[in-house]
Amino acid sequence: MIENWGLRTLDDYISHDRRGRAVPLRQNIREAIWAVYETWEKLLAQKGSLTWEQLRRQALAVAQNLATKPYQAIVIDEAQDFSPVALRFLLHLVPSFDNIYITADASQSIYQRGFSWKQIHEDLKVAGRTLILKQNYRNTQQIAIACTDILLGTEAGDSECLQQIPSLHIGDPPLLLLSDDQDQELAAIRDFLIDSAKRFRLPLHGSAILCPTKHSAETYAKQLSQLGLKAQFVSGKKIDLKAPYIKVLTIYSAKGLEFPFVVVTGLTAGNFPNFNSDLPTEEHAKIRDEQRRLFYVGCSRAMRSLMVCGSSSHPSEFLENLKAPHWKILN
């Protein structure tokens, strides 16, 4: 948080509103953390090492002192995933804020906690200059409405963005499979993907299986291959969307991508959401919101067909809002 916001003094840190926690840290705790931070920063400097955010902070200092700005206009997409330091750096690359176009969706913020337009720049007056884009071009009407259920009634999403203009694409309600039988789940996934490919007359390798962890993704890829499906685990950086096999990857890796058919797995209590045992309980609410948005991101990758798989005996709390008629429940 100190690095992302570019805080340079203890007073700045003490007075800063830390959005990542439901309960703010006391001043004596912040003073102790700041002492640790300064020691860590000195050790890095002694080793000649630099974090990415420190590099961005240095770039920001250079950009702020440029006599001539290198660009006349700039477009920033997915702004919710940029740190405040990174956003400020970009804003200082143009001579006027009038030549900046920014898009962001707080409901898809999974890398930066507590995104808000205020964090971009105190001089960037966005009031009266923002437009909410509500037309959905990716998903079917049924998938878009079903995805809204994931965030509805929670603090995880941006309420202004949840109500969208109906998509032009029509399909079936997404499937929610609740089962503790692994063989049943795998068979259902196989049948779902094959049926979707036939129905929409699209290649099977346009499918994606999204998992909470790398280990689970590797496991699903192996098991689906044993069922006769050509599936392969891939990372987000190395993915080839045209490769002739079903892509199995983590939900994090799927951000920014889209697939005709998507299966999201692992919706089991204790698995997704998952809390680090060392995490203070007061931070659980924020982590829960982050992972709920991650679930939303995963489901919204589906363009034409969507299936979600969870446990019947210990379902994830994220499934509580997923009910008929927006979802078709399978047991």
LUMLUMDREN-396700 format. One line per 2 residues: number of its first residue (from 1); for each residue z, x, y of N, C-alpha, C, O. Coordinates in steps of 0.001 Angstrom, whole numbers. Atoms other than C-alpha are relative to their C-alpha. Last residue first. Layout:
LUMLUMDREN-396700
NUM> Z X Y Z X Y Z X Y Z X Y ~ ...
end
This chain:
LUMLUMDREN-396700
331> -1186 -449 725 -8708 -27530 -32061 -387 433 -1420 475 846 -2196 ~ 247 -139 1432 -11526 -27984 -29531 1257 549 -657 1883 1465 -123
329> -1014 -714 758 -10942 -29310 -26003 -353 -5 -1491 -631 -1054 -2072 ~ 21 596 1325 -13948 -30236 -23881 908 821 -898 633 1991 -1164
327> 45 -934 1127 -13131 -29349 -20281 -35 -785 -1313 620 -1819 -1442 ~ 680 -1213 -462 -13818 -31252 -17046 -145 1041 -1105 -1032 1892 -1051
325> 1376 -109 501 -13071 -34587 -18719 -724 1281 412 -1866 1503 11 ~ 1137 912 -82 -10720 -33450 -20136 119 -816 1303 1240 -1054 1753
323> -69 1237 770 -8115 -30777 -19457 -1300 -794 143 -2113 -540 1033 ~ 1332 179 575 -7765 -27220 -18205 11 -1187 -960 410 -1055 -2117
321> 798 911 -819 -4748 -27307 -15891 -1353 -349 -624 -2085 -1179 -85 ~ -700 1264 -227 -2288 -25852 -18421 -844 -1015 765 -756 -2214 502
319> 750 1097 606 -4706 -23197 -19657 589 -1371 315 24 -2396 -69 ~ 1212 240 -775 -3470 -20452 -17325 -813 -1187 -526 -1720 -1671 151
317> -312 980 -1044 -26 -20786 -18925 -1223 -311 854 -1261 -1337 1532 ~ -285 -568 -1315 -1514 -18989 -21911 305 -1108 997 -244 -2206 905
315> 1074 -89 -987 -1344 -20849 -25205 463 628 1313 1625 506 1700 ~ -549 -675 -1177 1301 -19999 -27823 -1087 171 1069 -1479 1296 1378
313> -1459 22 86 728 -22311 -30803 670 640 1213 1761 229 1608 ~ -462 1391 94 -2920 -23218 -30156 1523 -84 -6 2091 -1058 488
311> -864 312 1134 -3853 -19731 -28907 414 -1469 32 675 -2025 1099 ~ -1416 -274 -153 -6772 -19317 -26531 775 -406 -1241 217 -984 -2174
309> -751 -11 1258 -10560 -19151 -26412 1459 379 253 1748 1384 903 ~ -1256 -728 -162 -12669 -20143 -23393 792 -128 -1288 893 -1218 -1851
307> -1003 304 1019 -16338 -21163 -23717 1225 877 253 1090 2069 528 ~ -1267 -724 -48 -18933 -21359 -20970 916 -471 -1115 1009 -1662 -1411
305> -964 443 1020 -22601 -22332 -20870 1237 877 41 1148 2088 239 ~ 428 1237 646 -25242 -22246 -18084 1007 -527 -1033 1171 -1740 -1161
303> 1007 741 -748 -24419 -19584 -15470 -297 -1364 -622 -437 -2353 96 ~ 882 789 863 -21167 -18148 -16786 -955 -843 830 -529 -1611 1693
301> 1173 -824 314 -19666 -15434 -14553 -1038 -807 -784 -2204 -416 -854 ~ 1093 288 -935 -17372 -18139 -13114 -1192 924 -178 -2186 781 534
299> 653 1271 334 -15177 -17958 -16212 -1196 -281 909 -2193 -848 463 ~ 644 -80 1303 -14392 -14260 -15727 -759 -1275 -338 -1911 -1212 -767
297> 1191 -843 -123 -13731 -14576 -11996 -754 49 -1326 -1978 -80 -1355 ~ 1000 774 -743 -11348 -17478 -12588 -1305 777 139 -2389 225 -49
295> 472 1003 941 -9463 -15472 -15216 -1100 -851 632 -2111 -1151 -2 ~ 829 -742 950 -9205 -12591 -12735 -583 -949 -1047 -1757 -831 -1400
293> 1291 -210 -655 -7964 -15027 -10098 -957 754 -913 -2160 493 -918 ~ 634 1316 -4 -5243 -16074 -12549 -1363 96 688 -2338 -492 222
291> 618 176 1310 -4500 -12388 -13113 -636 -1386 -137 -1605 -1548 -879 ~ 1100 -948 165 -3930 -11790 -9421 -728 -233 -1320 -1958 -241 -1372
289> 1119 464 -825 -1854 -14971 -9065 -1215 917 -156 -2348 442 -243 ~ 532 1203 653 371 -13963 -11989 -1213 -522 778 -2224 -897 183
287> 789 -475 1134 787 -10493 -10476 -636 -1172 -734 -1782 -1089 -1177 ~ 1216 -608 -541 1876 -12075 -7214 -906 501 -1114 -2125 343 -1055
285> 833 1064 -572 4358 -14397 -8933 -1317 564 521 -2371 -42 327 ~ 732 713 1043 5707 -11594 -11127 -947 -1047 574 -2057 -1223 71
283> 1429 -246 -157 6636 -9413 -8146 -836 -766 -1020 -2065 -715 -968 ~ 467 611 -1244 10159 -10815 -7791 -1493 235 243 -2090 -411 1104
281> 330 1414 193 10731 -10056 -11479 -524 -655 1283 -1300 -1609 1218 ~ -1078 876 -481 10556 -6330 -10829 -421 -1458 -98 -1578 -1793 153
279> 300 686 -1254 7857 -4677 -12993 1164 -883 425 1658 -1669 -385 ~ -719 -669 -1091 9137 -2228 -15602 -184 -706 1341 391 -292 2347
277> -1444 165 194 8185 -4533 -18499 818 650 1112 1966 268 1341 ~ -604 -1277 342 4625 -4710 -17176 1514 -168 -77 2120 -758 817
275> -842 -633 -1013 3569 -8343 -17060 579 1304 -543 1128 1338 -1644 ~ -845 -1027 598 640 -9854 -18964 775 692 1108 208 1054 2139
273> -344 -1212 -763 -1122 -13048 -18052 954 922 -751 1674 523 -1667 ~ 731 261 -1240 -2897 -13034 -20426 549 -1288 586 181 -2365 116
271> 1193 -845 3 -1281 -11417 -23459 -771 -120 1302 -1250 873 1850 ~ -424 -1379 184 2259 -12731 -23287 -1148 984 1 -948 2189 153
269> -1220 -327 -742 1056 -16289 -23814 447 1422 -320 487 1820 -1485 ~ -1211 161 789 -2459 -16292 -25297 1205 403 847 1133 1378 1595
267> -904 854 -776 -5719 -16729 -23446 1213 -403 -835 1375 -1552 -1245 ~ -1318 -586 -219 -7364 -13722 -25104 988 -843 766 1986 -318 1260
265> -972 7 1098 -11038 -14635 -24883 1387 458 461 1566 912 1591 ~ -1183 -713 -500 -13630 -15617 -22270 1090 -131 -1054 1446 -1244 -1443
263> -1216 361 720 -17021 -16541 -23784 1139 852 566 1042 2079 591 ~ -1195 -840 -80 -20048 -16480 -21485 1111 -582 -865 1329 -1794 -887
261> -1048 553 867 -23619 -17746 -21695 1180 972 -26 1004 2180 -183 ~ 284 1395 348 -26348 -17279 -19067 1131 -651 -789 1501 -1795 -526
259> 656 98 1304 -24686 -14117 -17732 -292 -1469 -291 478 -2336 122 ~ 134 1377 461 -23502 -13049 -14294 -820 0 -1283 -1685 850 -1490
257> 1092 250 942 -22219 -9795 -12840 -87 -1490 -316 797 -2264 51 ~ 1268 -263 -658 -20159 -9007 -9721 -1206 -245 -891 -2344 -171 -427
255> 31 444 -1393 -16948 -8742 -11716 -1319 406 654 -1752 1551 533 ~ 1006 1038 -208 -17736 -8291 -15396 -99 -453 1445 -1007 -1207 1796
253> 1330 -591 -50 -15940 -4955 -15700 -1076 -1017 329 -2158 -651 789 ~ 114 -826 -1206 -12611 -6551 -14803 -1413 541 153 -1966 538 1253
251> 244 929 -1101 -13131 -9205 -17483 -143 774 1309 -955 409 2159 ~ -1223 531 -585 -13448 -6441 -20052 -360 -937 1145 -1445 -846 1719
249> -598 -843 -1021 -16694 -6039 -21961 1283 -628 524 1596 -1776 208 ~ -1435 267 106 -18711 -7327 -24916 703 960 954 589 2175 793
247> -888 -921 -705 -22421 -7513 -24197 1451 -448 -147 1798 -1588 159 ~ -1020 745 -740 -24550 -9251 -26812 968 991 629 1458 1899 -42
245> -1209 313 747 -27446 -7012 -27831 957 -771 903 862 -710 2128 ~ 145 1066 999 -31039 -6305 -26822 1226 -209 -877 1120 -202 -2103
243> -150 -553 1353 -30279 -4302 -23635 29 -1127 -1034 634 -2169 -785 ~ 1194 303 789 -31595 -6077 -20540 95 521 -1433 -801 284 -2243
241> 101 1437 199 -28223 -6263 -18787 -1195 -388 -870 -1217 -1476 -1447 ~ 1428 243 -148 -27671 -2541 -19288 -232 -1467 -327 -213 -1855 -1495
239> 601 1184 587 -23967 -1863 -18775 -1492 -87 332 -1905 159 1465 ~ 1106 -395 862 -22889 1702 -18065 -764 -1192 -581 -1616 -1010 -1451
237> 838 -1008 -651 -20574 1209 -15090 -1259 323 -813 -2260 772 -255 ~ 707 546 -1147 -19119 -2077 -16341 -966 983 633 -2013 587 1145
235> -805 -78 -1217 -18256 -603 -19700 -834 -514 1161 -2063 -532 1100 ~ 586 -774 -1100 -19969 -1740 -22880 982 25 1161 1792 -888 1318
233> -906 -179 -1135 -18819 -2980 -26294 -672 878 1046 -1274 1901 720 ~ -411 -1377 -299 -21725 -3974 -28512 936 19 1196 706 -666 2193
231> -923 -74 -1134 -22847 -7138 -30270 456 1436 203 575 2204 -751 ~ 164 -1341 -531 -25798 -7836 -32593 818 100 1291 350 -295 2359
229> 472 -18 -1382 -24490 -10910 -34338 -100 1443 471 759 2269 163 ~ 1455 55 -79 -24329 -10877 -38124 -559 -56 1401 -1776 -104 1581
227> 437 1374 263 -20681 -11768 -38624 -1518 -140 102 -2061 -1225 -107 ~ -189 249 1433 -19791 -8065 -38964 -415 -1416 -386 -698 -1686 -1553
225> 1074 -719 690 -21275 -7518 -35509 82 -230 -1501 -943 -344 -2174 ~ 1198 820 -154 -18963 -10216 -34180 -1198 655 -677 -2066 -28 -1222
223> -113 1185 850 -15960 -8369 -35618 -1240 -883 90 -1682 -1431 -920 ~ 81 -384 1408 -16933 -4991 -34147 -12 -1227 -901 -803 -1299 -1842
221> 1354 -511 224 -17633 -6361 -30665 -204 345 -1476 -1244 30 -2055 ~ 919 1136 86 -14442 -8419 -30787 -1428 463 -275 -2146 -170 -1050
219> -263 718 1251 -12361 -5332 -31585 -967 -1163 -177 -1529 -1347 -1256 ~ 554 -809 1089 -13932 -3236 -28822 165 -706 -1345 -714 -645 -2205
217> 1453 76 -113 -13214 -6007 -26326 -670 785 -1121 -1641 316 -1715 ~ 413 1288 545 -9611 -6308 -27548 -1516 -161 61 -2110 -767 -831
215> -241 16 1443 -9069 -2590 -26997 -466 -1309 -626 -1127 -1298 -1665 ~ 1061 -767 658 -10709 -2629 -23571 159 -58 -1518 -822 -200 -2248
213> -199 -1448 131 -8369 -5358 -22392 -1180 658 -700 -1971 1 -1377 ~ -990 -537 -946 -8495 -8940 -21047 130 1512 -42 415 2128 985
211> -1336 -159 584 -11752 -9802 -22868 969 602 1013 542 1317 1920 ~ -893 -642 -961 -15161 -11106 -21770 1433 -21 -531 1940 -1064 -943
209> -1364 300 432 -17849 -11842 -24363 923 776 923 838 2002 987 ~ -1072 -965 -258 -21302 -11904 -22780 1320 -531 -540 1632 -1714 -406
207> -1388 448 103 -24569 -13574 -23731 978 1110 343 643 2293 294 ~ -459 296 -1362 -28043 -12638 -22492 1447 -440 43 1984 -731 1111
205> -615 -1195 -587 -28554 -10965 -25871 338 -184 1492 842 733 2141 ~ -1410 -94 349 -29073 -14422 -27365 668 1196 667 1863 1155 962
203> -365 -946 1062 -32390 -14779 -25573 1501 87 -208 2274 -7 746 ~ -224 -1321 -576 -32928 -17973 -23556 438 949 -1109 1016 508 -2103
201> 1186 -807 300 -34356 -21272 -24712 46 1350 712 -915 1791 1343 ~ 587 -404 -1279 -31588 -23232 -22979 -1230 900 -164 -1833 1344 813
199> 90 1117 -928 -30630 -25178 -26078 -720 379 1284 -1569 -363 1777 ~ 1035 946 422 -31439 -22457 -28556 -201 -1095 1032 -1331 -1468 1348
197> 1287 -680 -101 -29458 -19776 -26708 -1144 -935 -379 -2191 -931 268 ~ 340 -105 -1425 -26531 -22145 -26238 -1367 633 187 -2164 172 1004
195> 388 1327 -479 -26477 -23072 -29942 -432 38 1470 -1392 -627 1860 ~ 1296 332 613 -26477 -19395 -30974 -500 -1351 507 -1673 -1488 853
193> 1040 -844 -594 -23713 -18537 -28516 -1381 -335 -549 -2351 -417 204 ~ 169 345 -1415 -21511 -21480 -29496 -1137 801 622 -1985 238 1314
191> 757 1249 -65 -22035 -20940 -33233 -285 -400 1448 -1373 -883 1762 ~ 1360 -225 503 -20965 -17286 -33013 -846 -1263 145 -1971 -1202 643
189> 701 -794 -1017 -17961 -18107 -30839 -1450 223 -417 -2369 59 386 ~ 284 912 -1111 -16888 -20864 -33253 -753 717 1113 -1669 150 1709
187> 1083 875 428 -17197 -18500 -36234 -405 -951 1127 -1589 -1226 1321 ~ 1219 -793 28 -15090 -15898 -34424 -1205 -849 -398 -2283 -709 180
185> 396 -326 -1364 -12411 -18461 -33565 -1324 756 19 -2216 422 800 ~ 506 1218 -624 -12254 -19863 -37078 -510 275 1411 -1558 -230 1815
183> 1309 267 603 -11936 -16379 -38554 -637 -1246 612 -1842 -1281 861 ~ 980 -930 -544 -9139 -15566 -36117 -1397 -255 -545 -2379 -189 195
181> 760 -495 1146 -7134 -18674 -36973 -1134 877 522 -2092 375 1109 ~ -687 -1229 407 -4574 -19203 -34220 -677 628 -1213 -199 1616 -1771
179> -107 -302 1426 -6779 -21761 -32490 782 1285 -207 726 2206 608 ~ -1388 -377 233 -7297 -23510 -29180 186 205 -1493 126 -746 -2272
177> -397 -79 1404 -10985 -23582 -28214 1434 497 -104 1756 1586 373 ~ -1286 -687 97 -11738 -24733 -24674 439 -58 -1456 845 -1111 -1950
175> -815 214 1190 -15412 -25629 -24253 1290 799 94 1280 1944 546 ~ -366 -1191 775 -17085 -25888 -20854 891 -363 -1179 1590 -1376 -1155
173> -1314 -557 -368 -18389 -29325 -19811 284 1242 -837 -95 1288 -2008 ~ -1127 664 660 -22113 -29700 -20575 1319 561 532 1342 1670 1065
171> -274 -457 1363 -24970 -28749 -18270 1129 -807 -604 1448 -1894 -122 ~ -815 930 768 -26631 -29578 -14946 192 548 -1416 -731 1119 -1997
169> 97 -167 1447 -27989 -27133 -12374 995 -915 -720 2140 -1065 -293 ~ 1200 700 438 -28507 -28240 -8762 -144 37 -1513 -919 -727 -2089
167> 1132 -838 379 -24940 -27219 -7982 -1174 -873 -419 -993 -2028 -805 ~ 404 -28 1411 -22592 -29657 -6303 -1240 849 -236 -2192 810 543
165> 1126 921 132 -21532 -28641 -2765 -483 76 -1442 -705 1179 -1942 ~ 1356 -496 -193 -18213 -26855 -3160 -1017 -1131 -62 -756 -2199 -616
163> 874 1163 -17 -14542 -27689 -2757 -1412 436 376 -1672 846 1507 ~ 13 626 1326 -12604 -24589 -3801 -935 -1199 -67 -1537 -1453 -1109
161> 1220 -329 731 -13489 -22469 -764 -122 -735 -1335 -1139 -610 -2017 ~ 1178 371 -775 -11011 -23881 1739 -1292 181 -784 -2295 -476 -506
159> 212 1446 90 -8220 -23783 -861 -1253 -443 745 -1892 -1419 355 ~ 215 387 -1385 -8528 -20005 -1220 -381 -1477 1 -1488 -1832 -404
157> 1332 156 -561 -7113 -19324 -4659 -10 -340 1476 1026 -634 2072 ~ 915 -1083 352 -3998 -17890 -6256 -1334 -77 724 -1951 952 997
155> 150 -850 -1178 -1366 -20024 -4532 -1054 1081 -214 -1264 1928 654 ~ -694 -1286 51 -1705 -22746 -7161 -214 754 1307 -996 334 2160
153> -1444 189 -31 -2557 -26462 -7194 803 1274 -94 2011 1223 -326 ~ -499 1188 -682 -6153 -25900 -8258 1522 -118 -99 2099 21 -1177
151> -730 -379 -1207 -6938 -22324 -9270 684 -1181 681 1566 -990 1518 ~ -818 -1192 277 -8067 -22827 -12880 908 323 1185 2050 746 1000
149> -1264 409 619 -9268 -26378 -12177 937 1178 -231 2156 1009 -231 ~ -908 401 -1078 -11905 -24952 -9808 1360 -405 -551 2385 -174 90
147> -607 -1227 -524 -13488 -23222 -12803 982 -313 1127 2001 361 1272 ~ -1008 -456 970 -14067 -26608 -14447 705 1260 490 1911 1409 293
145> -1157 896 -107 -15826 -27938 -11338 1119 459 -924 2291 440 -548 ~ -613 -195 -1317 -18160 -24925 -11193 1251 -850 155 2275 -366 637
143> -738 -1265 27 -18835 -25040 -14935 728 221 1319 1879 658 1331 ~ -1143 139 895 -19774 -28739 -14848 845 1269 -48 2074 1193 -73
141> -1028 815 -645 -22012 -28451 -11805 1269 -32 -839 2379 48 -311 ~ 287 1427 74 -23886 -25624 -13496 1102 -750 738 2162 -191 1020
139> -504 781 1123 -23159 -22155 -12223 -593 -1402 -53 -1173 -1884 920 ~ -94 -683 1278 -25014 -19635 -10070 278 -965 -1153 -468 -1005 -2131
137> 1330 -219 566 -26316 -21350 -6922 54 584 -1409 -975 626 -2085 ~ -79 -819 1207 -23103 -22894 -5615 -1393 99 -616 -2003 -911 -968
135> 1029 315 982 -23397 -24148 -2042 66 973 -1162 -16 2187 -973 ~ -492 886 1056 -20090 -23927 -199 -1053 -365 -1042 -747 -1063 -2009
133> 1184 303 799 -20588 -21018 2193 430 -787 -1230 1149 -260 -2079 ~ -307 74 1426 -17690 -21142 4648 -1253 -429 -749 -1790 -1511 -511
131> 686 1112 642 -18795 -20013 8109 317 44 -1485 123 1075 -2128 ~ 113 -35 1455 -16760 -17781 10388 -677 -1264 -513 -588 -2330 97
129> 1214 -754 347 -17228 -17125 14093 -197 86 -1509 -1040 843 -1990 ~ 1184 643 -545 -14802 -19690 15537 -1299 692 -355 -2374 232 31
127> -199 1432 -241 -11850 -17396 14917 -1241 -588 661 -1707 -85 1683 ~ 813 794 929 -13187 -14049 13683 139 -1505 229 -661 -2285 -289
125> -407 1391 -201 -12052 -11897 16589 -877 -905 -859 -2025 -1185 -515 ~ 1087 821 518 -12481 -8341 15325 443 -1461 52 1163 -1926 -831
123> 936 300 -1077 -10141 -6360 17579 -1146 -896 -447 -1933 -1347 385 ~ -671 843 -990 -7207 -6446 15141 -938 -390 1139 -701 -1391 1815
121> -139 -761 -1247 -9457 -5162 12383 592 -918 1048 149 -2057 1197 ~ 1215 -783 -202 -9985 -6113 8758 91 836 1267 -108 2050 1231
119> -193 -1381 402 -6420 -7166 7933 -1213 872 303 -1114 2097 245 ~ -761 -747 -992 -6655 -10347 9992 94 1479 -349 213 2323 540
117> 920 -506 -1009 -9428 -11685 7748 739 843 1044 136 1725 1657 ~ 123 955 -1099 -6958 -11940 4914 -933 613 1033 -1087 1832 1108
115> 1091 -133 -951 -6662 -10295 1521 85 -1076 1069 380 -2234 776 ~ -229 669 -1270 -3200 -10485 -21 -1109 157 1005 -828 372 2184
113> -924 1126 -92 -3539 -7898 -2760 17 -579 1404 -50 148 2395 ~ -841 -123 -1183 -6650 -5755 -3047 886 -1227 106 392 -2355 106
111> -303 -1416 -212 -8358 -5242 -6426 946 215 1177 1746 1151 1161 ~ -751 -505 1148 -8558 -8760 -7879 364 1475 157 1057 2038 -690
109> -656 -1253 -344 -9700 -10793 -4867 860 480 -1163 1925 -78 -1427 ~ 458 -1027 927 -12050 -13412 -6282 605 1365 329 82 2398 -90
107> -262 466 1357 -10345 -16449 -4736 -441 1014 -1047 -69 909 -2216 ~ -1375 -340 354 -10239 -14543 -1419 342 -436 -1421 1247 131 -2034
105> -536 1150 720 -14014 -14729 -1239 1388 376 -491 1535 1131 -1453 ~ -1183 -238 830 -15583 -12393 1286 405 -1301 -666 145 -2386 -145
103> -269 1106 917 -18776 -12008 3291 1191 371 -863 1364 1531 -1237 ~ -968 -224 1080 -19113 -9866 6401 101 -1240 -871 205 -2358 -366
101> 7 1205 841 -21978 -9557 8889 867 283 -1217 607 1223 -1969 ~ -641 -127 1311 -21543 -7050 11726 -49 -1342 -719 247 -2384 -135
99> 1045 -320 968 -23811 -6672 14754 564 228 -1399 50 1044 -2164 ~ 938 1122 52 -21531 -8458 17214 -1077 216 -1052 -1753 -728 -1460
97> -413 896 1065 -18830 -5901 16352 -922 -1218 -107 -874 -1949 -1096 ~ -547 1286 -420 -20741 -3463 18541 375 -844 -1211 -346 -859 -2209
95> -455 -2 -1395 -21647 228 18372 652 -1301 447 1414 -1311 1414 ~ 955 722 -848 -21745 370 14560 538 -71 1423 1752 -62 1625
93> 1311 -636 147 -20083 2840 12155 -1077 -678 839 -2229 -244 841 ~ 190 -1010 -1045 -16583 1946 13313 -1335 734 -119 -1580 1712 588
91> 144 665 -1296 -16581 -1290 11311 -250 997 1127 -841 642 2147 ~ 1334 598 -93 -17241 642 8115 -233 -636 1366 -1329 -555 1920
89> 988 -1078 -47 -14166 2827 8615 -1405 -570 188 -2167 -91 1028 ~ -25 -522 -1376 -12057 -214 9416 -994 1137 175 -1632 1259 1221
87> 664 962 -878 -13113 -1821 6145 -47 505 1439 -1064 360 2117 ~ 1435 -51 277 -12231 1282 4119 -769 -954 912 -1850 -615 1396
85> 514 -1269 -527 -8810 1532 5772 -1509 87 -198 -2232 500 708 ~ 107 73 -1455 -8130 -2196 5178 -548 1289 615 -1311 1232 1579
83> -1301 -199 -638 -8924 -1702 1462 -183 -121 1515 -1295 54 2013 ~ -126 -1232 -777 -12161 -3239 225 1416 120 549 2027 -882 921
81> -317 -1102 901 -12204 -5812 -2584 66 1355 715 250 2390 75 ~ -1361 159 522 -11962 -8879 -323 415 1147 -901 1602 1307 -1188
79> -972 -663 -872 -15032 -7603 1557 1426 -102 -518 2271 723 -169 ~ -1218 -114 817 -17286 -8576 -1343 1117 701 782 1805 1575 254
77> -161 1053 1010 -20329 -7893 877 1260 263 -820 1713 1403 -924 ~ -1067 -330 952 -20378 -5880 4094 164 -1183 -943 537 -2278 -520
75> -318 1167 834 -23591 -5964 6167 1029 447 -1042 798 1418 -1763 ~ -533 -266 1330 -23965 -3422 9009 325 -1322 -700 806 -2266 -74
73> -565 1202 618 -25880 -3234 12254 480 356 -1404 38 1340 -1998 ~ 48 1080 -988 -27028 -566 14710 636 -1281 -532 1165 -2084 236
71> 714 1215 391 -25993 2363 12533 58 -1037 1115 1020 -1097 1881 ~ 1187 -253 825 -25039 6020 13151 -818 -1236 -354 -1978 -1106 -745
69> -189 627 1295 -22697 5379 16096 -1283 116 -832 -2380 -42 -297 ~ 1138 863 310 -23020 7866 18917 178 -562 -1406 354 192 -2363
67> 547 393 -1302 -19930 9458 20444 -1164 -964 -181 -1340 -1898 602 ~ 1438 -218 -137 -18193 9454 17068 -489 -481 1368 -234 -1617 1767
65> 293 -947 -1081 -14422 9682 17457 -1486 300 177 -1856 1194 939 ~ -600 477 -1247 -13463 6589 15444 -357 890 1184 -350 428 2325
63> 808 1102 -533 -15910 7567 12698 538 -499 1336 -239 -880 2212 ~ 1273 -541 -493 -14200 10940 12156 -814 -1099 668 -1356 -902 1756
61> -316 -799 -1194 -10739 9359 11907 -1270 595 608 -1412 649 1830 ~ -275 925 -1103 -12129 6718 9513 276 765 1285 -223 392 2347
59> 1305 482 -457 -13610 9447 7295 166 -959 1176 -627 -939 2118 ~ 605 -1093 -747 -10184 11080 7105 -1363 -413 552 -1718 -75 1682
57> -750 -82 -1256 -8669 7746 6094 -549 1122 878 -643 971 2096 ~ 482 1077 -872 -11401 7283 3498 704 35 1345 95 -249 2376
55> 1345 -372 -422 -10551 10666 2007 -583 -1049 938 -1219 -712 1936 ~ -180 -1043 -1015 -6878 9743 1958 -1355 471 526 -1509 753 1715
53> -381 669 -1238 -7848 6508 176 274 1003 1116 22 709 2284 ~ 1167 642 -600 -9790 8433 -2452 368 -649 1324 -410 -605 2277
51> 286 1295 601 -6783 10661 -3090 -1231 -593 681 -1619 -160 1765 ~ 157 1078 -963 -6925 14332 -2135 -237 -1300 -768 -1014 -1324 -1722
49> 496 1257 557 -5977 17533 -3901 14 -1095 1066 718 -1011 2073 ~ 1354 216 -498 -5710 21031 -2447 -622 -1278 -529 -1844 -1397 -605
47> 941 -182 1105 -2720 21751 -4662 -1452 -188 434 -2376 -51 -368 ~ -190 -1355 537 -428 22247 -1683 -992 322 -1116 -1414 1468 -1271
45> 621 -935 -943 -1874 19114 -66 114 1444 -503 -823 2231 -366 ~ 1451 128 132 -1025 17031 -3128 -711 1015 884 -1670 1661 461
43> 354 -627 1278 2532 18352 -3119 -1504 -82 -237 -2106 865 -744 ~ -62 -1453 -174 2845 17495 577 -405 734 -1273 -1112 1741 -1217
41> 1142 -383 -837 1661 13916 4 -41 1516 211 -1116 2117 202 ~ 1214 87 843 4125 13473 -2883 -1225 467 779 -2070 1183 242
39> -89 -1114 954 6999 14635 -679 -1247 59 -869 -1817 1130 -1080 ~ 252 -1228 -765 5918 12272 2118 45 1229 -905 -764 2145 -754
37> 1412 -68 -360 5645 9375 -341 -316 1308 741 -1311 1970 443 ~ 739 -359 1221 9077 10030 -1830 -1485 171 321 -2127 1103 -164
35> -357 -1400 283 10619 10013 1633 -736 499 -1242 -1226 1628 -1276 ~ 757 -833 -942 8723 6805 2441 297 1487 -228 -601 2322 -132
33> 1388 -66 460 10044 5160 -712 -818 900 907 -1663 1662 438 ~ 19 -842 1197 13626 6013 282 -1430 171 -523 -1828 1271 -908
31> -249 -1374 -456 13123 4622 3781 -43 972 -1176 -575 2076 -1063 ~ 1244 -511 -592 11536 1503 2314 177 1444 481 -737 2260 365
29> 919 -250 1109 14555 967 85 -1304 577 528 -1870 1500 -58 ~ -457 -1224 655 16915 1365 3067 -887 365 -1194 -1067 1545 -1497
27> 343 -1187 -782 14851 -1154 5051 427 1287 -704 -312 2271 -682 ~ -980 -282 -1044 15001 -3862 2368 -339 1330 681 -1058 2159 123
25> -955 -1062 307 11816 -4649 470 960 200 1167 570 78 2328 ~ 188 -1301 -655 10146 -7983 1159 1073 1005 -403 2201 629 -724
23> -1235 -313 -710 10316 -10779 -1464 -150 1377 633 -418 2346 -78 ~ -504 1294 -453 7045 -12343 -2701 1269 195 826 1552 -598 1724
21> -1245 454 616 5551 -8886 -2832 380 -1371 535 124 -1696 1694 ~ 44 -93 1457 2000 -7608 -2278 1241 -533 -691 1241 -685 -1913
19> 491 1233 607 1813 -8859 1277 45 17 -1519 -93 -1030 -2152 ~ 553 -378 1303 3995 -6081 2695 -390 -1250 -769 469 -1940 -1318
17> -192 1148 888 4407 -7062 6345 -664 314 -1326 -1890 294 -1429 ~ 1200 594 605 4636 -3703 8105 366 -1140 -939 1330 -1053 -1700
15> 384 1223 -713 7636 -3007 10356 -1173 -729 -646 -1509 -1843 -246 ~ -1126 923 -51 9260 -523 7980 -405 -1329 637 36 -2393 201
13> -243 524 1346 5948 1189 7186 1111 -1047 4 992 -2079 -657 ~ 1126 871 350 4930 1616 10819 253 -673 -1347 -19 -1860 -1522
11> -149 1227 -792 8400 2950 11641 -1124 -989 -307 -895 -2196 -394 ~ -1016 832 642 8136 5438 8769 168 -1309 753 346 -2359 136
9> -1384 -310 -357 4907 6777 10237 951 -935 -747 559 -1997 -1231 ~ -209 -1422 -233 1237 7072 9203 1432 376 351 1773 1558 330
7> -1255 -124 -754 327 3739 7647 360 1472 125 327 2203 -865 ~ 68 -1125 -929 -3345 3780 6608 1244 156 847 1155 564 2005
5> -114 478 -1370 -3263 287 5116 -36 1129 1028 -84 872 2230 ~ 1032 993 -282 -4587 1357 1748 13 -484 1445 -1033 -751 2037
3> 1316 -631 -106 -2487 4530 1668 -1057 -1016 440 -1846 -745 1345 ~ -37 -912 -1147 838 2845 2404 -1368 616 234 -1835 693 1371
1> 0 824 -1194 0 0 0 0 867 1256 -717 574 2213
end
